[in-house]
Amino acid sequence: MKIKLLILLSFPIILNSCIKNNPDPSWLQVNEWNIQPNPELSGVEGELSHNISDAWVYVNDELIGVFQVPFKIPVLKSGQVDIKIYPTIKNNGISATKKIYPFMDVYELSANLIQNQTLVVNPVTKYKSGLNFWIEDFEDANMKIINDQNTSAAHIHFANSNLQGFNGNAYGEVLLNSIDSTWVAYTSEQLAISKGLECYLEVDYHTTNNVTTGLIYVNANGTKNNINIRLNAQADTASNWKKIYIDLKELISASPANTSFLQSFTAALDEGKSTTKILIDNIKVIHF
């Protein structure tokens, strides 16, 4: 099945109409996603933090809709059915753009739907086998993020705290102020990624300053940094980590031949602020 991308669908209106015209539907309740390790990957997928926020639902291969988990929906079917629930993300962090995440397994089950009764499902997924991972989780002594010596006044260093949602023992921290007001960094390893295949950057972050991600082309002509998605600053009082899935496929497909890639991060002290803090963790570049 091809990867599905949703821009806008009026499923709540459709569901309300279904209930009105069919007063005795079966009900499907889907709780939040749980990610489990894939034994075939032997831990190479790193920390299993996630922001699988939605589910693309099929019953007997018929699309029921796309819904934010957890949810409870009517289904105009009864008896034995096959249910497929696809882990779905906010592509590039955009709420209106929901995409089946290509690197996670579908959750499938056969179940008996009964009119006026609720089937409760706790969906489980895992990273697929055969994926390529580049990971910086700040758990090793040698950091794989390089500060640009010519343009970066601030530097990333190891840190840790008890912030809600933090996974692991350490993360990367950048402190910006009026003196150290810029941060420019990139990954240490050039990656060879095939054009036309799915590729994503996953990032866990907690930041009070805007941060711009980019993809650097490296080839015989030199280097070129292609600006991509911005990580928006959070309020100083925010205590939760966030996770974003950034689609790299288009930038990779537009690159010249014989190009390898580096992931970049840039930030300048936000206007009106005297000090800011950028925390970043579980940086993953994943591709087939």
PAVEX-266753 format. One record per residue (C-alpha): residue number from 1; residue in three letters; chain; y, z, x. Coordinates in nm, 4 decimals, m for minus. Last residue first. Layout:
BEGIN
  num  residuo  cadena        py        pz        px
  NUM      ALA       A         Y         Z         X
...
% end
This chain:
BEGIN
  num  residuo  cadena        py        pz        px
  288      PHE       A    0.2942    0.3331    1.5499
  287      HIS       A    0.6104    0.5356    1.6017
  286      ILE       A    0.7402    0.8895    1.6309
  285      VAL       A    1.0435    1.0146    1.8229
  284      LYS       A    1.0452    1.3911    1.7849
  283      ILE       A    1.3150    1.6486    1.8560
  282      ASN       A    1.1683    1.9835    1.7582
  281      ASP       A    1.4920    2.1759    1.8180
  280      ILE       A    1.8719    2.1639    1.8115
  279      LEU       A    2.1436    2.4278    1.7994
  278      ILE       A    2.5059    2.3152    1.8234
  277      LYS       A    2.7764    2.5821    1.8335
  276      THR       A    3.1479    2.5582    1.7740
  275      THR       A    3.4611    2.7104    1.9223
  274      SER       A    3.8335    2.6539    1.8645
  273      LYS       A    3.8111    2.4487    1.5449
  272      GLY       A    4.0883    2.2475    1.3812
  271      GLU       A    3.9459    1.9108    1.4802
  270      ASP       A    3.5756    1.9167    1.5603
  269      LEU       A    3.4904    1.9571    1.9286
  268      ALA       A    3.3377    1.6275    2.0367
  267      ALA       A    2.9679    1.5506    1.9974
  266      THR       A    2.7177    1.2967    2.1275
  265      PHE       A    2.3372    1.2784    2.1133
  264      SER       A    2.1268    0.9920    2.2483
  263      GLN       A    1.7669    0.8711    2.2089
  262      LEU       A    1.6540    0.6377    2.4856
  261      PHE       A    1.4920    0.2995    2.4360
  260      SER       A    1.3205    0.0147    2.6172
  259      THR       A    1.4250   m0.3474    2.5937
  258      ASN       A    1.2244   m0.6496    2.7011
  257      ALA       A    1.3705   m0.8736    2.4324
  256      PRO       A    1.7081   m0.7846    2.2873
  255      SER       A    1.7355   m0.5111    2.0199
  254      ALA       A    1.7824   m0.5812    1.6482
  253      SER       A    1.4272   m0.4737    1.5553
  252      ILE       A    1.4805   m0.1416    1.7351
  251      LEU       A    1.8008   m0.0729    1.5446
  250      GLU       A    1.6316   m0.1560    1.2139
  249      LYS       A    1.3234    0.0590    1.2808
  248      LEU       A    1.5095    0.3729    1.3877
  247      ASP       A    1.5021    0.5634    1.0554
  246      ILE       A    1.6316    0.9193    1.0924
  245      TYR       A    1.4349    1.2037    0.9301
  244      ILE       A    1.6421    1.5233    0.9071
  243      LYS       A    1.5592    1.8920    0.9246
  242      LYS       A    1.7899    2.1847    0.8522
  241      TRP       A    1.7974    2.5381    0.9897
  240      ASN       A    1.9294    2.8086    0.7624
  239      SER       A    2.1947    3.0730    0.8264
  238      ALA       A    2.5127    2.9079    0.7041
  237      THR       A    2.8138    3.1388    0.7503
  236      ASP       A    2.9884    2.9156    1.0023
  235      ALA       A    2.9653    2.6317    0.7515
  234      GLN       A    2.7473    2.3393    0.8542
  233      ALA       A    2.8549    2.0352    1.0534
  232      ASN       A    2.7033    1.7024    0.9567
  231      LEU       A    2.4322    1.5432    1.1699
  230      ARG       A    2.5520    1.1856    1.2038
  229      ILE       A    2.3239    0.8804    1.1885
  228      ASN       A    2.3341    0.5856    1.4313
  227      ILE       A    2.5650    0.4786    1.7118
  226      ASN       A    2.4097    0.2146    1.9360
  225      ASN       A    2.4441    0.3068    2.3032
  224      LYS       A    2.4131    0.0044    2.5308
  223      THR       A    2.2542    0.0067    2.8746
  222      GLY       A    2.2281   m0.2480    3.1534
  221      ASN       A    2.1754   m0.6228    3.1175
  220      ALA       A    1.8180   m0.6039    3.2515
  219      ASN       A    1.7234   m0.3648    2.9724
  218      VAL       A    1.7919   m0.0173    2.8280
  217      TYR       A    1.9086    0.0000    2.4655
  216      ILE       A    2.0352    0.3460    2.3714
  215      LEU       A    1.9728    0.4750    2.0195
  214      GLY       A    2.2344    0.7070    1.8739
  213      THR       A    2.2789    1.0445    1.7095
  212      THR       A    2.6210    1.1824    1.6263
  211      VAL       A    2.6816    1.5569    1.6075
  210      ASN       A    2.9385    1.7236    1.3816
  209      ASN       A    3.0040    2.0851    1.4753
  208      THR       A    2.8839    2.4102    1.3120
  207      THR       A    2.5244    2.3154    1.3878
  206      HIS       A    2.1710    2.4196    1.2974
  205      TYR       A    1.9213    2.1455    1.3719
  204      ASP       A    1.5605    2.0282    1.3414
  203      VAL       A    1.5337    1.6622    1.4376
  202      GLU       A    1.2883    1.3845    1.3526
  201      LEU       A    1.3587    1.0374    1.4916
  200      TYR       A    1.1602    0.7670    1.3205
  199      CYS       A    0.9825    0.4421    1.4005
  198      GLU       A    0.8033    0.2056    1.1632
  197      LEU       A    0.6956   m0.1207    1.3199
  196      GLY       A    0.8860   m0.4501    1.3248
  195      LYS       A    0.9709   m0.4346    1.6934
  194      SER       A    0.7359   m0.2504    1.9279
  193      ILE       A    0.8523    0.0673    2.0995
  192      ALA       A    0.8585    0.1195    2.4778
  191      LEU       A    1.0235    0.4543    2.5412
  190      GLN       A    1.2491    0.5439    2.8346
  189      GLU       A    1.2031    0.9105    2.9195
  188      SER       A    1.4840    1.1594    2.9846
  187      THR       A    1.6349    1.1786    2.6371
  186      TYR       A    2.0114    1.1545    2.6081
  185      ALA       A    2.3209    1.3682    2.6344
  184      VAL       A    2.6944    1.3634    2.5699
  183      TRP       A    2.8751    1.6849    2.4807
  182      THR       A    3.2507    1.7127    2.4599
  181      SER       A    3.4981    2.0006    2.4283
  180      ASP       A    3.4119    2.2198    2.7256
  179      ILE       A    3.7713    2.3335    2.7664
  178      SER       A    3.8800    2.3654    2.4016
  177      ASN       A    3.5369    2.4940    2.3030
  176      LEU       A    3.1842    2.3616    2.2520
  175      LEU       A    2.8622    2.5572    2.3012
  174      VAL       A    2.5350    2.3608    2.3163
  173      GLU       A    2.1989    2.5273    2.2442
  172      GLY       A    1.8454    2.3888    2.2766
  171      TYR       A    1.5587    2.5749    2.1130
  170      ALA       A    1.3207    2.8561    2.2035
  169      ASN       A    1.0123    3.0494    2.0937
  168      GLY       A    0.8779    2.8403    1.8070
  167      ASN       A    1.0002    2.7587    1.4578
  166      PHE       A    1.3419    2.8585    1.3194
  165      GLY       A    1.3695    2.8633    0.9381
  164      GLN       A    1.5978    3.1664    0.9214
  163      LEU       A    1.7761    3.2356    1.2483
  162      ASN       A    1.5964    3.4970    1.4567
  161      SER       A    1.7335    3.3907    1.7941
  160      ASN       A    1.6535    3.1699    2.0941
  159      ALA       A    1.8277    2.9810    2.3735
  158      PHE       A    1.7609    2.7116    2.6359
  157      HIS       A    2.0578    2.5122    2.7653
  156      ILE       A    2.2592    2.2045    2.6683
  155      HIS       A    2.5724    2.1302    2.8650
  154      ALA       A    2.9396    2.0924    2.7802
  153      ALA       A    3.1834    1.8705    2.9704
  152      SER       A    2.9735    1.5557    2.9174
  151      THR       A    3.1262    1.2258    3.0300
  150      ASN       A    3.0222    1.1513    3.3883
  149      GLN       A    2.7193    1.3772    3.4335
  148      ASP       A    2.5594    1.2802    3.1016
  147      ASN       A    2.3463    1.5794    3.0028
  146      ILE       A    1.9735    1.5051    3.0174
  145      ILE       A    1.7280    1.6198    2.7475
  144      LYS       A    1.3653    1.6548    2.8630
  143      MET       A    1.3966    2.0210    2.9624
  142      ASN       A    1.1496    2.1461    3.2216
  141      ALA       A    1.0427    2.5051    3.1492
  140      ASP       A    0.8428    2.4048    2.8423
  139      GLU       A    0.8924    2.5307    2.4842
  138      PHE       A    1.2156    2.3397    2.4263
  137      ASP       A    1.0525    2.1326    2.1486
  136      GLU       A    1.1179    1.7939    2.3079
  135      ILE       A    0.8656    1.5473    2.1701
  134      TRP       A    0.7706    1.1812    2.2190
  133      PHE       A    0.4880    1.0989    1.9802
  132      ASN       A    0.2765    0.7865    1.9289
  131      LEU       A    0.0611    0.7797    1.6167
  130      GLY       A   m0.3118    0.7018    1.6033
  129      SER       A   m0.4083    0.9662    1.3479
  128      LYS       A   m0.1757    1.0332    1.0579
  127      TYR       A    0.0406    1.3439    1.0435
  126      LYS       A   m0.0806    1.5879    0.7814
  125      THR       A   m0.0604    1.6408    0.4054
  124      VAL       A   m0.1285    1.9057    0.1446
  123      PRO       A   m0.0246    1.9025   m0.2194
  122      ASN       A   m0.0592    2.2198   m0.4302
  121      VAL       A   m0.1439    2.0780   m0.7724
  120      VAL       A   m0.1292    2.2558   m1.1079
  119      LEU       A   m0.2759    2.0696   m1.4068
  118      THR       A   m0.0976    2.1806   m1.7219
  117      GLN       A   m0.2416    2.1722   m2.0746
  116      ASN       A   m0.0935    2.0149   m2.3867
  115      GLN       A   m0.3378    1.7221   m2.3629
  114      ILE       A   m0.6044    1.7676   m2.0983
  113      LEU       A   m0.6063    1.5864   m1.7639
  112      ASN       A   m0.9344    1.6020   m1.5739
  111      ALA       A   m0.8923    1.5599   m1.2001
  110      SER       A   m0.9623    1.3295   m0.9097
  109      LEU       A   m0.7500    1.4034   m0.6053
  108      GLU       A   m0.5429    1.2301   m0.3411
  107      TYR       A   m0.2700    1.3518   m0.1040
  106      VAL       A   m0.1269    1.0614    0.0967
  105      ASP       A   m0.1228    1.1055    0.4728
  104      MET       A    0.2033    1.1389    0.6692
  103      PHE       A    0.3523    0.8943    0.9207
  102      PRO       A    0.4939    0.6403    0.6747
  101      TYR       A    0.7147    0.8887    0.4895
  100      ILE       A    0.7398    0.7503    0.1369
   99      LYS       A    1.1108    0.6856    0.1010
   98      LYS       A    1.3821    0.8384   m0.1152
   97      THR       A    1.7393    0.7130   m0.0846
   96      ALA       A    1.9775    0.8921   m0.3198
   95      SER       A    1.9568    1.2174   m0.1219
   94      ILE       A    2.0580    1.0534    0.2061
   93      GLY       A    1.9249    1.2438    0.5090
   92      ASN       A    1.8439    0.9242    0.6966
   91      ASN       A    1.5699    0.8605    0.4382
   90      LYS       A    1.5386    1.1608    0.2111
   89      ILE       A    1.1653    1.2076    0.2467
   88      THR       A    0.8518    1.1476    0.0394
   87      PRO       A    0.4965    1.2715    0.0852
   86      TYR       A    0.2803    1.0524   m0.1435
   85      ILE       A    0.0858    1.1992   m0.4348
   84      LYS       A   m0.2119    0.9975   m0.5568
   83      ILE       A   m0.3956    1.1013   m0.8733
   82      ASP       A   m0.7238    0.9562   m0.9983
   81      VAL       A   m0.7946    1.0317   m1.3626
   80      GLN       A   m1.0638    1.1927   m1.5796
   79      GLY       A   m0.9420    1.2611   m1.9320
   78      SER       A   m0.5877    1.2348   m2.0632
   77      LYS       A   m0.2929    1.0067   m2.0073
   76      LEU       A    0.0712    1.0088   m2.1090
   75      VAL       A    0.1717    1.2367   m1.8239
   74      PRO       A    0.4438    1.4954   m1.8784
   73      ILE       A    0.6182    1.6345   m1.5690
   72      LYS       A    0.6463    1.9660   m1.3849
   71      PHE       A    0.8310    1.9790   m1.0546
   70      PRO       A    0.8411    2.1486   m0.7134
   69      VAL       A    0.9235    1.9219   m0.5453
   68      GLN       A    1.1824    1.6529   m0.6084
   67      PHE       A    1.0392    1.3697   m0.8126
   66      VAL       A    0.9527    1.0027   m0.7791
   65      GLY       A    0.7862    0.8390   m1.0766
   64      ILE       A    0.4698    0.7779   m1.2752
   63      LEU       A    0.3611    0.4687   m1.0826
   62      GLU       A    0.0251    0.3437   m1.2077
   61      ASP       A   m0.2563    0.3482   m0.9506
   60      ASN       A   m0.4761    0.5579   m1.1840
   59      VAL       A   m0.1955    0.8178   m1.1767
   58      TYR       A    0.0682    0.7569   m0.9082
   57      VAL       A    0.3322    1.0039   m0.7899
   56      TRP       A    0.5975    0.9646   m0.5151
   55      ALA       A    0.6751    1.3187   m0.4071
   54      ASP       A    0.9948    1.4788   m0.2839
   53      SER       A    1.1469    1.7127   m0.0269
   52      ILE       A    0.9189    1.6693    0.2714
   51      ASN       A    1.1545    1.8627    0.4980
   50      HIS       A    0.9137    1.9594    0.7713
   49      SER       A    0.8327    2.1973    1.0559
   48      LEU       A    0.4843    2.1359    1.1910
   47      GLU       A    0.5570    2.2100    1.5566
   46      GLY       A    0.4056    1.9566    1.7964
   45      GLU       A    0.2239    1.6383    1.6915
   44      VAL       A    0.0122    1.6515    2.0125
   43      GLY       A   m0.1745    1.9500    1.8673
   42      SER       A   m0.5236    1.8042    1.9088
   41      LEU       A   m0.4288    1.4805    1.7281
   40      GLU       A   m0.7763    1.4382    1.5752
   39      PRO       A   m0.7590    1.7891    1.4303
   38      ASN       A   m0.4524    1.6913    1.2221
   37      PRO       A   m0.2486    2.0068    1.1741
   36      GLN       A   m0.1559    2.1051    0.8170
   35      ILE       A    0.1630    2.0348    0.6270
   34      ASN       A    0.2231    2.2074    0.2917
   33      TRP       A    0.4290    2.0383    0.0245
   32      GLU       A    0.6004    2.2222   m0.2590
   31      ASN       A    0.4349    2.2515   m0.5990
   30      VAL       A    0.3281    1.9727   m0.8326
   29      GLN       A    0.2838    2.0494   m1.2026
   28      LEU       A    0.1256    1.7760   m1.4120
   27      TRP       A    0.1269    1.8042   m1.7902
   26      SER       A   m0.0828    1.6232   m2.0502
   25      PRO       A    0.1193    1.4837   m2.3351
   24      ASP       A    0.1156    1.5995   m2.6982
   23      PRO       A    0.4569    1.5195   m2.8521
   22      ASN       A    0.4462    1.1504   m2.7574
   21      ASN       A    0.7691    0.9821   m2.8697
   20      LYS       A    0.9946    1.2756   m2.7823
   19      ILE       A    0.8036    1.3652   m2.4660
   18      CYS       A    0.8079    1.0079   m2.3378
   17      SER       A    1.1809    0.9696   m2.4142
   16      ASN       A    1.2562    1.2795   m2.2093
   15      LEU       A    1.0437    1.1392   m1.9278
   14      ILE       A    1.2315    0.8077   m1.9258
   13      ILE       A    1.5698    0.9806   m1.9125
   12      PRO       A    1.4530    1.2065   m1.6267
   11      PHE       A    1.3117    0.8986   m1.4422
   10      SER       A    1.6419    0.7164   m1.4117
    9      LEU       A    1.5729    0.5486   m1.0767
    8      LEU       A    1.8120    0.4955   m0.7860
    7      ILE       A    1.7458    0.3809   m0.4254
    6      LEU       A    1.3722    0.4221   m0.3785
    5      LEU       A    1.1890    0.2886   m0.0742
    4      LYS       A    0.8123    0.2292   m0.0884
    3      ILE       A    0.5944    0.1780    0.2160
    2      LYS       A    0.3411   m0.0937    0.1351
    1      MET       A    0.0000    0.0000    0.0000
% end
